[in-house]
Amino acid sequence: MVDKLLTGFDEPQNTVLYIDKPLKQHNLLQAIARVNRLHKKKKFGLLIDYRGILAELDTTLARYDQLAAQNVGGYDPADLVGLYSQMSSEYRELPALHKALWAIFDGVKNKSDLEQLRSVLMPRMTEENGQMVDANLKRRDDFYEALTKFATCLKVALQSLAFFQDSSVTEKDRRTYKETLKQLTNLRQMILQDTGERIDFDQYADQVKKLLDRHVAGVRVQDSSGVYAVGKMGQKNDEAPEDWSEEKARNETDLIRTRITKTIEHEMQDDPYAKEAFSALLRKVIEQTESLFDHPLKQFMLFQEFEEQVARRKLDAIPPVFEGRRYAQGYYGVLLQTLSDKPETESLMPIRTGLIWPSRSTA
């Protein structure tokens, strides 16, 4: 720390300050202010004290309390609450953060099964006020935020000697925290792939990867039926649907349901007739699958067939000659909407599981 950095220096990205000279009162406050500038990639600043002068900080802040009592400069003591804390005590937040993170998955019977955890966060499209909305969107946001806080705190804890010297923290506790981070980081990657979402977690990605590589490389493996093979993400799944667990079948059904909803809402903006017709058909499929709750594989196959129909934009009222000709289908649909007093009642294609939708009479 040199004098010229005390004033006239403002670099928001500055994260670490090494102090190796005596500082008091306003000089001390000016020094720590070098690392408290706000930046989107920074959660906090670090002060590395080689002189043991941070004990002076309490005295310095107390002087500002006296100024507040005199109402000098409009100073409010509440502004300094939580301004700084000892890095060696940050690990004490871990139990609460760990509990809050797992509270998102209350009700999951086997928390070592990624498929069961995945089902809690999977997109689940429901109709509200005539629109399809994702009922699990807020829960996923809560999960991303809770995981970020837990990972950040654990990173600090693992760099603190006090975390390893505290007899109230057992080796089992430390191992549990590490395993939780590894397991739920894998789950996060899986969910991001499922939803196609982009979460502002990139600034922590390298740090979390280093944390996992350094501290969590040797966690034990727990066998569980239906565990998702994280190492095969993005690759073709060779496992036949008939061999899936019920939980995985439901998850894959929710995934298809989300894709169909997004296709109808976003990719059919140029074809109002197809958008309206397939939206109505989607409601029919949802009603049908709700009656098949005890048969998750049949639910999946029903949605799989419907997704193929949506991809081809195959509707009873659109002549086969237009199949594969997107703009021709759109223009023909506009004519149908313009000339018809009633919207056409479309039907689904036959389903190979034996669940057949009644076809509209063409007579």
N, C-alpha and C positions, 0 to 999 in steps of 0.2 A: 504494500500500500504506500503510495507516494502522495505528497501534498497536492500536486496538480490534478489528481483524480477526485479530490474532495469537492471541488466546485467546477462548474462549466463542463461537466462530463455526463452525458446522458446516452447510454446504449441499452435499449430495452432487452436485448438478447443476453446481456451479461448475467450469468447465473451464479458464478462462484467468486467470492472475494476472500483473498488470503490476507490476514492482518498480522503484521509483525512490527508494530510500532505502538507506543503509548497513545491512546486517544481518550478524550473525555468530553462530556457535555455535547455542545453543538457539533464539534468535530466528529464525535462518535456517531451521532445521528446522520451527519452528512455521508459518513463512510458506508453505513449499512443501507443508506438510500440508493447506493449504486446498484444494488441487486434486487430492489423491490419494484422496479419498473415493470409495468404490465406488458406481456407478450403472449400471443396465442399458443406458443409452443412451450411456455414456462408456467409451472404451477407454483413454484416458490423459488427463493434464492437461498444460497448456502454461504454461511460465514465460517471460514476456517480460522480459528483464533489461536495463534502461536504465543500470545502474550498473556492470556488469561484475563483479558480486559472486559469481556462481555458481562462480568458481574457488575461492572460500572453502569450497564445499561439500565438496570432497575432504578438506580439512583438518578440517572438522567431523566428517565420518564417520570419519576416522582416529582422532579422539579417542574415538569410541564403540568402535572396535576395542580401544583400550587398556582401556576399561571391561570389555570382554568378556574380556580376558586376566585381569582381576582378578575375573571372575565376579560383576560387580555387576549386580543386578536381573535376572539370568537372560537377559541380552541375547545374541542369536545373530547374528554378523556375516552369516550366510547370508541373513538376512531382508532385507538391504539390497542383495543382488546384483540388478542390473537395475532398481534403484529409479529411476534417471534416466539419460537419454542425450541427447546433443546432437541437436537436430532436423536440423542440417546433415549428420549422418552417417547418417540413417535410410535414405536412398536406396541405401546399399550393400547393403541386404537385398533389393532388387528382383530381381537376377539369380536368386537362389535361389528367391524366391517365384514368379517367372515360370516357372522350370523345373519347380517342383512343381505348378503349375497345369496346364501342358501335359502333364505326366507322366500325368495322368488319361486323356488321349486317345492314349496310346501305341498304335500299331497302326493308327491312322487314316491312310489314304494321302493324302487331300487335306484338309488342315486348314483350307482356306478355304471348304470346302463345309459349310454349316450342317447339312445333312441327315445327313452322315456323322458329324458331332460329336453331333448329336441322337440318333443311334442308340445311342451309348455310354451315354446317360443315360435313355433311354426306359424306362418301366416294363416289366419283362419277368417275367411271372408264371410261376412254376414250382412244381411240387408237391413239398413236403417233409413227410414224416411225415403224409401224408394231408391237408395244408393247402396252400392256394395262397399263396405268398409272392413278394414282389418282389425278384428277384435283384439289381437295380440300385439298391436303396434306399440302401445304404451309400455307393455310388459317387457318388450325387447329393449326399448329405450332405457327402462329402469335397469335391466340386466347390463347393458353396455356401460352405463354410468357406475353401477356398483362394482363391476369388474375392474374398471379403470381405477377407482379409488383404492380397491383392495390391492391391485398390482403395484400401484405407486407406493403405498404404505409398506408393502412387503419388501420392495426394492430398498427402501430406506432402512428397514429393520435389519436386513441381511448384511448391511454395511455398518451396522452398529455393534460394538463390542458388548454393550449392555444387554442386547437381545439374547446373546449367548451366555451371559453371566447371570442373568436373572433366574433364580431357582424356581420361580413360579411358572416359568415357561419350560415345559418338558421337551425332550427330543421328539416325543410323539406329536406334540403341538406343532413344532417346526416342520416335521414331515407332513403333517396334515395340511398346513398352509401351502407348502410347495406342491403337493399333489392336487390340491384344489385349483391352484393357479394353472397348472398344466392341463388338467381335465377341462376346465371351463374356458381356457384359451382355445383349445381344440374345438369345443362346442361353438364358440363364437365364430371361428373360421367356417364351420359347417353351416351355421345359420346365415352368415353373409353370402355364402354360395347359394343357399336355398332361395334367399330373397332378392339377391342381386343388389342389395343395399350397399351404400358407401358410407361408412361411419368415420368421423374424424378421430381415428385412433392411430393414424399413421405416425404421429410424432412420438408415440410410445412403442411402436412396433419393434424398432431396433433394440430399445432398452429391455423390453420384455423378452425378446429372443435371447439376448445376452444373459438375462437373469435365469431363464430356463436352462440354457446351455451350461451355465456355471454351477447352478445350485440344485437343479431338478433333473439332472441327467439320469440318476439311478433309482427313480421311484419304482416300487414294485408294481407288477401288472396284475390286475384283477380280472378274472375271467367272468364273462356275463353273456348270456344268450342274447343275440340281437344287437351286439355292440357294433356301431358303425365303424368301418375301416377307414380311419382318417387319412392314412397314407395313400388311399386309392381315390381321394377326392378329385373330381374332374375326369376320372377315367370311366369307361363303360362298366356298368355293374353287370357281372356275369351271373349273379344270383337270380334264379327264376322267381317271379312274383309268388308262385305257389309255395316257395320255401321261406317267404318272409314271415317274421313274427307279426302278430296283430298290430303292435305299436308301429312297426315300420310301415305296414300297409296303410294305416291311418295317416302317417306322416306324408307318405308319397301321394296319397289322395289329396291332402290339404295343399301340397305343392302344386299338383296339376290344377286344382281349383283356383289357386292364386294366379297361375299363368293364364288360365282361360279368362279370368276376370280382367287382367291387365290387357290381354289381347283385345277383348271386346271394348274396353273403355278407351284404349289409346290407339290401337291400330285400325279401328273401324270408324274413325272420325270422318273419313271420306265416303263412307257408305252408310247413311242413316238407316236405311231399311234393314241391312244386315245387323247393325248394332242393336236396333230395337228387337228384331226377331230372335237373335241369339241371347239377348238379355232375358227375354221371356223363357227361352228354352233352358237357360241356366237355372232359373227359378224352379223349373220342372225337375231338373236333375237333382237339385238340392233337396227338394221334397221327397224324391224317390230314394235318395241315399239315406235320408233321415230315418226312413222306415226300414233300412237295412243296416242299422247300427251294429247288430250282432254279426254282420258278415262283411268285415272290412275289405276283404279281397274283392268281393262283388262290387263294393263301392268304388274301389280303385279302377276296376275294369270298366265300369259304367262311365266314369269320368274320362278314362283313357279313350274310349270310343267317341265320346262327345268332343274331346280335344281334337281328334282327327277330323271330325265333321266341321269344327270351327276353322281349322287350318285350311280346309278345302272350301270353306264358305258354302257348303252344300245345304241348300234350302229347297223345300218342295216347290215353292213358287218360282224359283229361278230355273229356267230350262237348262237341261244338261249341256246344250251347245255352248253355254257361257262358262262352263266350269274351267277354272284355270285362267280365265280372262277377267282380272280384278276390276278394271275400269268398266268393262261391259256389264258386269254384275251390278256395279254401283249405279250406272245409268238406268238399267232396267228396274232396279229397286226404287229409284226416284219416281219412275213412271208409275209403278204399282202404288206407291204412296199417294201420288197425285190423282190417279184415276179411281182408286178404291175408296169407298165410304168407310169400310171396316178393315182393320188390320188383318192380314192373313194369319191364320192359326197354323204355325209350323209344327212339324213333328221331328222326333229324333230318328236317327238311323237305327236299324236292328242291332241289339247288343248281343255279343257272342256268348254272354253268360246265361242266355235264356230269358233275360229280362227285356221284353219287347214292348216298345212304345207303340200305341195304336197309330197307324198311318192316317193322315187326313184323306178323306174321300175325294177323288178327282172327278167324280161323276158330275 
